[in-house]
Amino acid sequence: MGKTMTRKDIFLDLSIDDDGFGFSTSIADALAQAEAELVVLNDTVDSIKKLKPNCDKLDYALAASSGALCGVIDIFLVGKPGESPLGDITDKWFANRTMDFAKLFHPKKKNFDSLESALRFLENEFKVPYDQTGLGDAGRAIFDLNAKNHHFKSLAHNPSLLGLFFSMLDQFTNSSHFVTDGQLVSLQKADEKWELRGGNVPSKLFCGFTNWIGHLISDVAGSQSSARAGNRGMGIPSPLWTWTNDIIAIKAKLGLSVTETDKAMNELALNIFEKGYDTRFQVAQAIPVFLNDLLVRLIYAIRRLFSYFSETPKADRSFALMWKKCEPFSNPTVKRMLTVAHGTFCLVDIGDAVGRAFIEGGGSFNAVEFVLRLNVVGVGRFTISLYGETKRAISYSRAKREADFASKEITIVNNYIEGLKILSLKYDDAHLLMFIDDFEKSDAYAEAFGKSSALAELRNVPANKILKSKSDIDKFFGGK
């Protein structure tokens, strides 16, 4: 039974072969088919529950509280570069990981004396032709490069796919590409001593990729000169802001004009980078966002765990059922709680960023201060939640239409099943049609005819049409 009801006649089929007689009835078949269809329809109605969140007031309150708490953590412990307690922790973490990476490539030297010595080793080990800093070279005059901005302006220093492309291009062609003042410029024969290692193209590709990764790691914690001076140094740009370089580079390669908006966004990204907004600070921003996500999932799981133990008898408990009820990943309820939590986090964070921007600007809006304090990771996570909510709302709308139609079909199928049950009682084939067995015995014709007559009367066959004796049957099949 699908979305259309088809008329099905009730018939009885008697088959005779050498081994005996066979009988089948459409009532039993129709009943079994209708019951199977009822199971499918019920599953369709139940499927809508997987798309609809089941949050109560306490769920919403706890999710909002988590978002507000993590927003406060972001304000006081992340803040902006140079004033970030969590940023100091991530800076130290990246410095330690850089030293670990250096030890990996220099196993004979078990320990480096300092970050400076590790950076010196990595810079010598992973040389590239595009590392102009503007300190006494052509970069200062041509590209307006200096020690603070060359990691951002140099496209090969960007941790992105386009950065990898330009790194390979620069290494193969001994060149250096930069974005400055909204233009893509290149320096040919950037390093007279440069030669990419490798005897063939595949080996050169491997060496080029290794150089790119190794050089990025050597720059992520700053330069050896900044480490020597005890400064934080300039790391590599945040992957979430290098797109401003990518747009200008792509438009330049395609011959498209760069708009003033493109230039303004690129200048803004450069300004925040020069103030310390790099990959290390971006990781510090991710900490309260990750904590918010973790707290909400933990709250959801703990509440459902208490509910499971209070509602489920001890004899019926199992780990599989408990996990099905408590798992905080794939159900719409916890996803709705995450949307509320991350939305609250963004409200707190943006409110603080706007306020600090006006304070820093002396009454006017300071865009750089706003962006420095805006948690882009949190905004991105909230955007993902909103996308999921929109997608689930569309799916729910479609599923609800199907479920409503299935509910109507269930009513029809239930009525149909009740009718089949009435017919099965009225036409008691199992009892009245046992004459088939009697036909197998030559000395039981009389009793068999009696049962066939009773069956015909029960089915309202006219009296003049009922075959009541063997002679009537013989005349019927003889054509008399």
N, C-alpha and C positions, 0 to 999 in steps of 0.2 A: 504494500500500500504506500503510494507516494503522496504527492500533493493533490492528486485527483482520485476520486473513488470510482471504481469500476464495478459494474454489475456482474455478479457471478452466480450462475444457475446451480441449483442443487441436483445432483444426479447420482444414480447408483449404477455401478458397472459390475456385471457378472461375467467372469471369464471361465472357460472350461477347457481343460487340457487332459492329457493322458493320466496325469498324476492326481487330478481332482479338480476342485473348484476354487476360485479366488474372488474376493469381494473388496471393493474399496468405496469410500464415501468422501465427498468433497467437504462435508461439514467439518470433519476432523482436520483436514488440510487447511481449510480457511481459518479455523480457530487457531491453529498453530502459527500460521502466517500473521494473523492479526496480533497475537501476543508478542511475536518477535518484533513487529513494527512498533508496538507500544513501548518496548524497551528502547528502541532507537529514538523515539520521540521524547521519552523521559530524559535520555542522555542529552538531547538537544536543549531541553529546558534547563537542565542542571549546568550545562556548559557556560551559561551566562554568569553564573556565580564566580567563575574564575576571572572575570573581567571587572567585577564591581568591588571596590574597596569596602571593607566592613569595619571602619574606624568608629570608635565611640568618643565621647567628649574627653575622656582621660587620655586616649591615644593622641588626639590633637593637642591637648595641653602639654603633654610630655614632649612631643615633637617640637613644638614651638619653644619650650623651655630649653631644649638641647640646642636649638639654633641660636637663641639669645645668649646662652652661656658661651658657646664657641665664638659668637660675634664679639663678646667682651674679651675673650682670650686673644682674638685677632687684633683688637684695638690696642691692648696694653702689652702684649707679648710679641706681636709681629710689627705693627706700626709701619714704619718706612725704613729704607736702607740707612744704616748708620745709627739708628735708634731702635734696634730690634734685638731683644734678648734671644728670641728663637733664631734670628738671623745669625747671631754670634755662634750659636750651636751648629747650625748648618754649615757655616764657614769652616769651623773646626773639623766637622765631619768630612767635607770635601778635601780639606788639606790632608787629613789622615788617609783618605782613599787614594789621593794622588801619590802619596809616599808608598802606599801598598802597591800601586801600579808600577812605580819605578822599581821596587824590589822584585817584582815579577819579571821584569826585563833585565835585571842585574842580580841574578841569584847569588853570585859570588860575594856581593856586598850585602850582608845580612841587614844592616841598618844604615840609613842615611842620617847624617848629623842633624839635618834640619830640612824644612820644606824647601829652602833655597837650594840646597845641594840636590834634592830630588828634582826640582824644576830645571836646574842646570843640566842634569843628565838627560831628562826627557827632551828638552829643547835641542840638544845635540843629537839625540838618537832619532828624532822625528823632524828632520829639517824639511822646510817647504820654501818655495820661491816667493810666496805672497805674504811674508811676514814683515813688511815695511811698517815702521812705527812713526815715521816722520822725524826721528831724532837724528838730524844731520843728513838724511837721505832725500831722494827726490819727492818722497811722499808729502813732506811739509808744504812745499811750494805748489805741487800739482794737485794733490788730493785733499789738502787741508787736514792732513793726518797728524795725530799726536798720540801720546801713550794712553790717553783716556778714551779715545774714540776708534782707534784702528781695528779693534776686535769687532766693533759693530759695523763700521763702514766696509771692511773687507768681507766680501760675500763668502769666501771660502772659510771664514771663521764662524759663519752662522750654522748652528746645529739643525739643519733642515735638509730636505732633499735637494733644494736648489743650491744650498751650501756645498753639498757633496758633489753636485754637478760642476760647479765652478772650481772646486778644489782639484778634481780630476783634470779639468780643462787647463787650469793654470800649471799643474805639474807636468802635463804632457807637452805644453807649448811654452813653458818657462815664462809665464806671464802672471799678471796680478790684476784682479778686477775689483773695483770699488764703486760704491754709490755715494755721491756727494752732491749737495745742492740740487737734488732731484734728477741727477744725470748718472748714467752708467759709463765709467771711464776705465781704461785699461792701460797697464804699463807693460810694454813688451821687453823681452830680455831682462826680466826683473832681477835675476841673479846670475852673474857670469859664471859662477862656479857650480851652478845647479845641474844635476843629471839624475833623472829618475832611474832607480835601480830596476833590474829585470832584463832577461835576455829575449823575451818575446812579449806580445801584447797581453796574454793572460797574466803573466807574472808581473808586468808593469801595472796592470789594473789592481792586482792584489796589493802590491807595494804602495800604490797611490791611495787605496782605501785605508790601509794600515797607517800610513802617514797622516791621513786626515783625522782618524780616530785618536791616534797617539798625540797629535799636536793639539787637538781640542782638549784632551785631558791635561796636557801640560799647561794649558791656559785657563782651565776652569777655576783654579784656586788663585789666579793672579800670576804675575811674572816673577822671575827671580829677583829683579831689582826691587819690586815692592815687598817681597818677602824679606830681602836683606834689610830694608828700611823699617820693617815691622808694620807695614801698612796692609790694609785689606787688599789693595790692588784691584785691577779691572779683570773680571772673569769673562766668560763668553756670554753673548746675548741670550735673553730669554727666548725659548722657542715660540712663545705666544706673541712676541713682538717683531720677530724677524720678517713677518709677512709684509711689513711696510717696505723693506728692501726688495722683497720678491716681486711686488707689484711694479716697482720702478724698473727692475732688471728685465722683467718679462715684456713690459711695454716698450722698452728700449730695443730689445731684440726683435719685436714684431713691428717696429716702426710706428708705434702709436704715441700720441702726445701724452705727456704726464700732466695731470691736472694739479691745480693749486691745493686741492684737498689731499692728494697723494703726497705732495711736498710737506704740507702741514703735519700730517700724521707721521711721516718719516722723521721730521724735525722733533716732534714730540717724543717719539720712541728713542731718538738719539739723546735728547735731554735727560730722560729718566735713566738711560743707561749710564751716562756720565755721572749721575748722582748715586750709582751703585745698584740699580735695578737690573740684576743679571740672573743667571740660572740658579745661583745659590739662594738668592732672595726669593725667587719663584718657588723653590722647594720649601722655604720657610712658610710661605703663604699657604702651601698645600697642607701643612700640618693641622691647623684647626678645621679645615674642610674635611680631611680624612677622619679626624676625631668626631666631628658632627655625624658623619655617616656611620661610624662605628657605634656611637652611643645610641642612635635611633634603632639600629638593628638589634643591639643588645637589649634595649628596653622592650622592644616588640617580643623578642624570644623569651625574656624572663616572665613577662605578663602571661604569655600563652603557656609557658611551662607550669606556672602555678595553677592556671585554669585546667590544664590537662590532668594534673595529679588530684585536683579537687573534684573533677567531674567523672573521671574514669575509675571504675572499680579495679582493685589491685590485681584481680585475676585476669583482667582484660588488657593490662598494660604491656606495651612492647616498645622497643626502641624505634622500630619503623613507624608506628603510629605516632609516637611522641615527636619524631623528627618531622613527620608530615604536618603536624599541627603547629610546631614551633619554628620551623626553618625560616629565617628572615631574608630570603633572597628573591624568590620567584613568584610572590603573591602580590596582588594589587594593594592590599592593605598597607604593607610595609613601604611600598613605593609611594603611596599617598602621604604617609608620615614623613618620608624623606623629602618630598616636595615641600611640605609645610616647614620642615626643619631648615632646609637650604634657603627657602624663601625668607624666613625670619632672619637667618644669618646675613643674607644680602641686604635686607632692610637696615639692620644694625650697622653693617660695614659701610654701606653707601651713605647713611646718615652721618656717620663720623667723618667720612672722607669729604663730604660736601661742607660740613661745618669747619673742618680744618682748612679747606681750600679758601673759604671766605676769610678766616682768621689770618692765614698766611698772606692773602692778597690785600689785607687792610680794608676789607669791605667789598672788594671786587673778587670775582672768581678766579682763582689760580689753578689753571688746568694741570700744570705739572704736579703740584701738590696733591691734587685730587687723584691723578693716575698713580702716583707713588703710594698712596694709601688705599687705593681700590684693590680689593682682593680679586684679581682676574680669575683665579682658579675657582673661587666660590661662585662667581657669576657664570662661569662655564659649566660647573656642576649643576647649578640651578636651571640653566638652559636645557641640559640633558633631561632633567626631571620634567620640565614643562613639555618637552618633545614627547616623552613617554606618556604623560597624561593626555596629551592631544591624540596620540595614536591609540591609546586604550579607549578614549571616549568615542572615537570613530568606530572602532571594532565593537564596542558595546552597543552602539546605536544599530549597527547591522545585525549583531547577534540577537538583540532584543526583538527586532522585527521577526526574525526566524523563530525565536522562542515563543512569541505571542501566537504566531501561526501554528506552531507545534502544539501549543496548549489547546487551541481549538480542535486540532486534529485528534488530540488525546481524548477529548470528549466524544468525538464521533466514533473513534475506534472502540472506546469503552462501551458505547451503546451498541456498536456492531457486535462486539464480543458477547454482550448479554443476549442479543438476539440469536446468535449462533448457539449459545447454551440452551436457550428455550427450544430451538429446533432440534438440538441433539437429544433433548428429553422427549419431545413429541415423536420424533422418528427414532425410536429405540432400536437401532439396527443391531446392536449386540445381542438383544434378546429375540426380536421377532424374525430376524434374518438368519437364524440358525438352521433354517430349512435347507441351506446350502449343504450343511453337513449331512442332512437326512437324504439328500439326493444321492449321496454316495452309497446308501444302503437300499437295495432293491425291495426290501420288505417293509419300507417305512413311507411309502408314497402317501398313504391316507393322512398320516400325521403331518407330513410336509405340506400337503395341499391345505390342510386346516390352518397352518401357520401363514401360508401365503395369502389365504383368504382374509385372515385377520389383519395382516399387513395392509392389504388393499382397502379394507374397510376403514382402517385407521387413517389412511391417506385420502379418504373421501372419494374413492373410485366409485362411479355409478354401479348400482347393483347388477345391471344387465351386462356390465363389462367384466365382472369378476369371474375368474375361472375357478370353479369350486371342486372339480373332479379331474381324474386323469383323462377321462373321455373328452372333457371340455378342452383340455390342453392339446390332446391329439387332434381334435377338430380345428383348434386354433392354428396349430403348426401345419395342419394338412390343407389349410386354406378353405375349410368349409364353414 
